[in-house]
Amino acid sequence: MKKLTKRRKDTAKDILERYTIYLHDNKSIPVKPFELELQNVWDMGYQSIKDIMIDIVKNHREYTHLAAYYMEHSSTVGVVSEFQRPLAALYGLTSWYHDDTKEIKRQQYWENAFALISQFELGSPSSESSIIQVSSKITDNLIKKIAENPTLMRAIRPRHFEELIAELLDNFGYKVELTQVTRDGGCDIIAIASHDIADSKYLIECKRYKESNKVGIQPVRSLYGVVKSENATKGILVTTSTFTKPANEFLQSNKWELEGRDFNGVLDWLKKYQELRRN
């Protein structure tokens, strides 16, 4: 292995940065020229290249896939990176930059490695029950980072967005339960509020969407049906996006049983959370 000099590290950073931005703009990578450039610095090792990627994303967190990668490597959430996995697999290919028969496979690895991480959903059932207690994965530090750069909410995994909302509600005084990742139908979070007069049961559905992907009327109608079947007090649909006009109209016509909380509404919750933590 050649000595890892600052010059070689800067060269690798330049290559990875250019092609990372290229993928963001073009949704694909020209794998042959990329690998021809990269083979001159590839022998610096897996860990060094991974560290270089972390340096890159610190400067480009406006890109969703890079923001997600940075979040995963600078927080205690502890999930497997969708960049790290294919990068490790790619290291297992023998003479990868000389074997044309593996070009398609390498193309898939690279595009997975730099893919829009926000589109991946991971998770598996952990018990027979459809309900699990809210965990402590979402930390104050992570919430602080999201509060400083709210668009990161669109970069974290859908399950982590659910955990974020559950953590906020838990701090607001609700008794909170998360449903299983694999549960079809129903809702993502159950929040119980105890009052002197009567208890209230809220069903929360979370949609971690891109800004351009508005929540339509169908998810709102579905949540309304669940609220009715579960005899809940109210359903709340929380999203990192906004709602379409028909969805907003349906929410308004059923405002005693439904509520929509869009990106700005979640920001209000984050501000309230931080105020409570300071007091």
C-alpha positions as CSV (number, residue, x, y, z in Angstrom):
1,M,0.0,0.0,0.0
2,K,1.3,3.4,-1.0
3,K,1.8,6.1,1.6
4,L,-1.3,8.1,2.3
5,T,-0.1,11.7,1.7
6,K,-2.2,14.8,1.9
7,R,-1.9,15.2,-1.9
8,R,-3.3,11.7,-2.5
9,K,-6.1,12.2,0.0
10,D,-7.0,15.5,-1.7
11,T,-6.9,13.8,-5.1
12,A,-9.3,11.1,-3.9
13,K,-11.6,13.7,-2.3
14,D,-11.7,15.6,-5.6
15,I,-12.6,12.5,-7.5
16,L,-15.3,11.3,-5.1
17,E,-16.7,14.8,-4.8
18,R,-17.1,15.4,-8.5
19,Y,-18.8,12.1,-9.1
20,T,-21.0,12.4,-6.1
21,I,-22.3,15.7,-7.4
22,Y,-22.5,14.2,-10.9
23,L,-24.8,11.4,-9.7
24,H,-27.0,14.0,-7.9
25,D,-27.4,15.9,-11.1
26,N,-27.6,13.0,-13.6
27,K,-28.9,10.1,-11.5
28,S,-26.2,7.8,-12.9
29,I,-22.4,7.5,-12.9
30,P,-20.1,6.9,-15.9
31,V,-18.4,4.0,-14.2
32,K,-15.4,3.4,-16.5
33,P,-13.9,6.9,-16.4
34,F,-14.7,7.1,-12.7
35,E,-12.8,3.9,-12.0
36,L,-9.9,4.9,-14.2
37,E,-9.4,7.9,-12.0
38,L,-10.1,6.2,-8.7
39,Q,-7.7,3.3,-9.3
40,N,-4.8,5.6,-8.7
41,V,-5.9,6.3,-5.1
42,W,-8.0,3.1,-4.3
43,D,-5.1,1.4,-2.5
44,M,-5.3,3.9,0.3
45,G,-7.9,1.6,1.9
46,Y,-11.5,1.3,2.7
47,Q,-11.4,3.2,6.0
48,S,-9.5,6.2,4.4
49,I,-12.0,6.4,1.5
50,K,-14.9,6.2,3.9
51,D,-13.4,9.0,6.0
52,I,-12.9,11.1,2.8
53,M,-16.6,10.7,2.1
54,I,-17.5,12.0,5.5
55,D,-15.3,15.1,4.9
56,I,-17.0,15.6,1.6
57,V,-20.6,15.4,2.9
58,K,-19.8,18.0,5.6
59,N,-19.6,20.5,2.8
60,H,-22.5,19.3,0.7
61,R,-25.4,18.4,3.1
62,E,-27.7,20.2,0.7
63,Y,-27.8,16.9,-1.2
64,T,-30.2,14.5,0.4
65,H,-28.1,11.4,0.0
66,L,-25.0,13.1,1.4
67,A,-27.0,14.5,4.3
68,A,-28.2,11.1,5.2
69,Y,-24.7,9.6,5.0
70,Y,-23.4,12.4,7.3
71,M,-26.3,11.9,9.8
72,E,-25.5,8.2,10.0
73,H,-21.8,8.8,10.7
74,S,-22.1,11.7,13.1
75,S,-24.9,10.5,15.4
76,T,-25.7,7.7,17.8
77,V,-28.5,6.3,15.7
78,G,-26.3,3.4,14.7
79,V,-27.6,2.2,11.4
80,V,-25.7,0.5,8.6
81,S,-24.9,3.1,5.9
82,E,-26.2,2.5,2.4
83,F,-22.9,3.8,1.2
84,Q,-20.8,1.7,3.5
85,R,-22.4,-1.6,2.5
86,P,-21.8,-1.5,-1.3
87,L,-18.4,0.1,-0.8
88,A,-17.3,-2.9,1.3
89,A,-18.8,-5.3,-1.2
90,L,-17.0,-3.5,-4.0
91,Y,-13.7,-4.0,-2.2
92,G,-14.4,-7.8,-2.4
93,L,-14.4,-7.8,-6.2
94,T,-11.1,-9.1,-7.7
95,S,-9.3,-6.7,-10.0
96,W,-12.5,-4.7,-10.4
97,Y,-11.1,-2.1,-12.7
98,H,-9.7,-4.6,-15.2
99,D,-12.7,-7.0,-15.5
100,D,-15.2,-5.8,-18.1
101,T,-17.5,-8.7,-17.3
102,K,-18.3,-7.1,-13.9
103,E,-19.0,-3.6,-15.3
104,I,-22.7,-3.9,-14.8
105,K,-22.3,-5.2,-11.3
106,R,-19.8,-2.4,-10.5
107,Q,-22.2,0.1,-12.0
108,Q,-24.9,-1.1,-9.6
109,Y,-22.5,-0.9,-6.6
110,W,-21.5,2.6,-7.3
111,E,-25.0,3.9,-8.0
112,N,-26.1,2.2,-4.8
113,A,-23.2,3.6,-2.9
114,F,-24.1,7.2,-3.9
115,A,-27.9,6.6,-4.2
116,L,-30.5,8.8,-2.6
117,I,-30.4,7.1,0.8
118,S,-33.7,8.6,1.7
119,Q,-35.5,6.1,-0.6
120,F,-34.2,3.1,1.3
121,E,-36.3,1.6,4.0
122,L,-34.8,-0.9,6.5
123,G,-36.3,-2.7,9.4
124,S,-37.5,-6.1,10.5
125,P,-40.0,-7.3,13.1
126,S,-38.5,-7.7,16.6
127,S,-41.4,-9.5,18.3
128,E,-44.8,-11.0,17.7
129,S,-46.5,-7.9,19.1
130,S,-47.4,-5.2,16.7
131,I,-46.5,-2.6,19.3
132,I,-43.1,-1.6,20.6
133,Q,-42.2,1.0,23.2
134,V,-40.5,4.1,22.0
135,S,-36.7,3.7,22.1
136,S,-34.0,6.2,23.1
137,K,-32.3,6.1,19.6
138,I,-33.2,9.6,18.8
139,T,-30.9,11.7,21.0
140,D,-30.9,15.4,21.9
141,N,-27.8,15.8,19.7
142,L,-29.6,14.4,16.7
143,I,-32.6,16.6,17.3
144,K,-30.4,19.6,17.7
145,K,-28.8,18.9,14.3
146,I,-32.2,18.6,12.7
147,A,-33.3,21.8,14.3
148,E,-30.2,23.6,12.9
149,N,-30.8,22.1,9.4
150,P,-34.5,21.1,9.2
151,T,-34.2,19.7,5.7
152,L,-32.2,16.8,7.2
153,M,-35.6,15.4,8.3
154,R,-36.1,14.5,4.6
155,A,-32.8,12.6,4.6
156,I,-33.2,10.3,7.6
157,R,-34.8,6.9,7.1
158,P,-38.6,6.8,7.4
159,R,-38.4,4.7,10.6
160,H,-36.1,7.3,12.2
161,F,-38.6,10.0,11.3
162,E,-41.2,8.0,13.1
163,E,-38.9,7.7,16.1
164,L,-38.2,11.4,16.0
165,I,-41.9,12.3,16.1
166,A,-42.4,9.7,18.9
167,E,-39.6,11.3,20.9
168,L,-41.1,14.7,20.5
169,L,-44.6,13.5,21.7
170,D,-43.0,11.6,24.6
171,N,-41.4,14.8,25.8
172,F,-44.8,16.7,25.4
173,G,-46.1,14.3,28.1
174,Y,-47.9,11.7,26.0
175,K,-47.6,8.0,26.7
176,V,-46.1,6.9,23.3
177,E,-46.0,3.6,21.5
178,L,-44.4,2.8,18.1
179,T,-46.0,0.2,15.9
180,Q,-43.9,-2.4,14.2
181,V,-42.1,-1.4,11.0
182,T,-43.8,-4.2,9.1
183,R,-47.3,-3.6,10.3
184,D,-49.6,-3.0,7.3
185,G,-52.4,-0.5,7.8
186,G,-53.2,1.2,11.1
187,C,-50.8,3.9,12.1
188,D,-47.1,4.4,13.0
189,I,-47.5,5.9,16.5
190,I,-50.1,5.7,19.3
191,A,-50.1,8.6,21.8
192,I,-52.2,8.6,24.9
193,A,-52.9,11.8,26.8
194,S,-54.3,11.6,30.3
195,H,-56.7,14.4,31.4
196,D,-58.8,15.1,34.5
197,I,-62.0,14.6,32.5
198,A,-61.0,11.8,30.2
199,D,-58.1,10.2,28.4
200,S,-57.4,10.9,24.7
201,K,-56.0,8.5,22.1
202,Y,-54.2,9.9,19.1
203,L,-53.2,7.8,16.1
204,I,-50.2,9.3,14.2
205,E,-49.2,8.4,10.7
206,C,-45.8,9.7,9.5
207,K,-44.8,10.4,5.9
208,R,-41.2,11.2,5.4
209,Y,-41.5,12.6,1.9
210,K,-39.4,14.8,-0.3
211,E,-40.5,18.4,-0.5
212,S,-41.9,17.9,-4.0
213,N,-44.0,14.9,-3.0
214,K,-47.1,16.3,-1.4
215,V,-49.4,14.1,0.7
216,G,-52.5,13.4,-1.2
217,I,-56.0,12.6,-0.1
218,Q,-55.7,8.8,0.0
219,P,-53.4,8.6,3.1
220,V,-55.6,11.1,4.8
221,R,-58.8,9.1,4.1
222,S,-57.0,5.9,5.2
223,L,-56.1,7.4,8.5
224,Y,-59.6,8.7,9.0
225,G,-60.9,5.1,8.5
226,V,-58.4,3.8,11.1
227,V,-59.5,6.5,13.6
228,K,-63.1,5.4,13.2
229,S,-62.3,1.6,13.5
230,E,-60.1,2.1,16.6
231,N,-62.5,4.6,18.3
232,A,-59.6,7.0,18.7
233,T,-59.9,10.6,19.6
234,K,-58.1,12.0,16.6
235,G,-55.7,11.1,13.8
236,I,-52.7,13.2,13.0
237,L,-50.8,12.9,9.7
238,V,-47.3,14.2,10.1
239,T,-45.1,14.9,7.0
240,T,-41.8,16.5,6.0
241,S,-43.7,17.8,2.9
242,T,-47.1,19.5,2.6
243,F,-50.6,18.5,1.6
244,T,-52.4,18.7,-1.7
245,K,-55.5,20.9,-1.9
246,P,-58.0,17.9,-1.7
247,A,-56.1,16.5,1.3
248,N,-56.3,19.9,3.1
249,E,-60.0,20.2,2.3
250,F,-60.7,16.7,3.7
251,L,-58.6,17.6,6.8
252,Q,-60.6,20.8,7.3
253,S,-64.0,19.1,6.9
254,N,-63.0,16.6,9.6
255,K,-61.0,18.9,11.8
256,W,-62.3,17.4,15.1
257,E,-61.1,13.9,14.1
258,L,-58.1,14.7,11.8
259,E,-55.2,17.0,11.8
260,G,-52.4,17.5,9.3
261,R,-49.0,18.6,10.4
262,D,-46.7,19.6,7.6
263,F,-43.0,20.5,7.5
264,N,-43.5,23.8,9.2
265,G,-45.7,22.2,11.8
266,V,-43.0,19.7,12.7
267,L,-40.6,22.7,13.0
268,D,-43.0,24.1,15.6
269,W,-42.8,20.9,17.5
270,L,-39.0,20.9,17.4
271,K,-39.0,24.4,18.8
272,K,-41.4,23.5,21.6
273,Y,-39.2,20.4,22.4
274,Q,-36.1,22.5,22.7
275,E,-37.9,25.0,24.9
276,L,-39.0,22.3,27.2
277,R,-35.5,20.8,27.4
278,R,-34.0,24.2,28.3
279,N,-36.5,24.7,31.2
